[in-house]
Amino acid sequence: MSALQVTIFLLVGGGAPLVVATRDPLRQAILASFFGILLGILFFVLQAPDVALSEIVIGAVALPLMILLSLAKIRGGER
């Protein structure tokens, strides 16, 4: 296993608890986006570029966008 793979594994392993431990939904959406990018990089390093592209599109763009839109709709109804 290369040093790059070990580094990415450690970043992914450290990033997951950060996403779960965050209480503010806005910050959690931002951290989930970074975590999706880290997972995409991990898949790319593990020579799965098709899975990496899918993860980046879904995990780093679509999911945080849906969370942010949901938060905006919920917070917009409070006013």
C-alpha positions in Angstrom: 0.0 0.0 0.0 1.4 3.4 -1.0 1.8 6.4 1.3 -0.9 8.2 -0.7 -3.4 5.5 -0.1 -2.6 5.4 3.6 -3.0 9.2 3.8 -6.3 9.2 2.0 -7.6 6.3 4.2 -6.6 8.3 7.3 -8.3 11.5 6.1 -11.5 9.5 5.2 -11.4 7.8 8.6 -11.0 11.1 10.4 -13.5 12.9 8.3 -16.5 10.6 8.9 -16.7 11.3 12.7 -16.4 15.0 12.0 -19.5 14.9 9.8 -21.5 12.9 12.3 -20.4 14.9 15.3 -21.3 18.3 13.8 -24.6 19.6 15.2 -25.3 22.6 12.9 -27.0 21.4 9.7 -25.3 24.0 7.5 -21.8 23.1 8.7 -22.7 19.4 8.4 -23.7 19.9 4.8 -20.4 21.6 4.0 -18.4 18.9 5.8 -20.4 16.2 4.0 -19.4 17.9 0.7 -15.7 17.7 1.7 -16.2 14.2 2.8 -17.7 13.3 -0.6 -14.6 14.8 -2.3 -12.3 12.8 -0.1 -14.2 9.6 -0.9 -14.0 10.5 -4.6 -10.2 10.9 -4.3 -10.0 7.6 -2.4 -11.9 5.8 -5.2 -9.6 7.4 -7.8 -6.5 6.4 -5.9 -7.9 2.8 -5.7 -8.2 2.9 -9.5 -12.0 3.1 -9.7 -12.4 6.3 -11.7 -16.1 5.6 -12.7 -17.0 5.2 -9.0 -15.0 8.3 -8.1 -16.9 10.5 -10.6 -20.2 9.2 -9.4 -19.2 9.9 -5.8 -18.1 13.4 -6.6 -21.3 14.2 -8.4 -23.6 12.7 -5.8 -21.6 13.0 -2.6 -20.0 16.4 -3.1 -22.6 18.2 -5.2 -26.1 16.7 -5.2 -26.5 15.7 -1.5 -25.2 18.9 0.0 -27.3 20.9 -2.5 -30.4 19.0 -1.4 -29.6 19.6 2.2 -29.0 23.3 1.7 -32.3 23.7 -0.3 -34.2 21.8 2.4 -32.7 24.1 5.1 -33.6 27.2 3.1 -37.2 26.0 2.7 -37.5 25.1 6.4 -36.0 28.4 7.6 -38.0 30.4 5.1 -41.2 29.0 6.6 -40.2 30.2 10.1 -40.4 33.9 9.1 
